Amino acid sequence: MNYMTKLIIGLGATALFAVFVLGLAHSIITGFAGFTGGLPFLVIVLFVLGLASTDYYLECVKKDKSKPQSH
């Protein structure tokens, strides 16, 4: 896959994932979903978003010199 295509699609997918998960966390923390004490869930969400961002960087942004470049 083209490098620029990977950047754009990966960024879009990561952003959509982040918006969904942060919206879910917001609804849980404010008590809209009927849950109380959503702070532990927020910590988990932030950790997962960090993992998703790291994966985006390693898979889409960082150019790995050990992999053969496809044109």
N, C-alpha and C positions, 0 to 999 in steps of 0.2 A: 504494500500500500504506500502511496505517496506520503512523504514526510509532512507536507502542509495539510493534507487531508486528515492524517492522524492527529495533528495538532487541533484542528478545528472541531472534528467530531468528538475527540476525547475531551476537549474543554467544554463543549456543549453538554455532553453526557454527564460529566462531573458536576457542572453547574446545576443541571436539572436534578440530579441526585441530592445535591446540597440543599436546594430550595425545598424539595419534598421532605427531607429528613429534618431540616430546621423548622419547617412549618408543623410537622408532627410533634417535634419537641416543644414548640411554643404552645400548641394546643394542650399538651399533657401538663406542662408546667403551670399554665394559667387555670387549670382545673376544668377546662371545657369538656374533656373526655371523661370526666368523672373521677379522675385519679388525683391524688394529692401527694405532695412531696416529690416533685419531678426533678429535683436537682441531680440525683444519681443518674437518671436517664440522660440529662443534659451532658454530664461528664462522659457517658458512653458515646453519645452522639458526636461530641467534639473529637473523641479519640478515633471513631470510625471515619469522620471526615478527614482527619489527619492521615489515616491510612489510605483513603481514596485519593487524596492529593499527592501523596508520595507515589502511589501506583501510577497516577497520571504522569508525573514527572519522569519516573523511570521508564515507562513504556512509550511515551509520546515525545517528550522534550529532550531527554538526554540521548545523545548519539553514542551508541555502543560501538567501540572500535573492534570488538571481537566478532561481531556479526558481519557477514558479508553484506555490502550495500547493494540493494536491488534498484535497478533503474527502470 
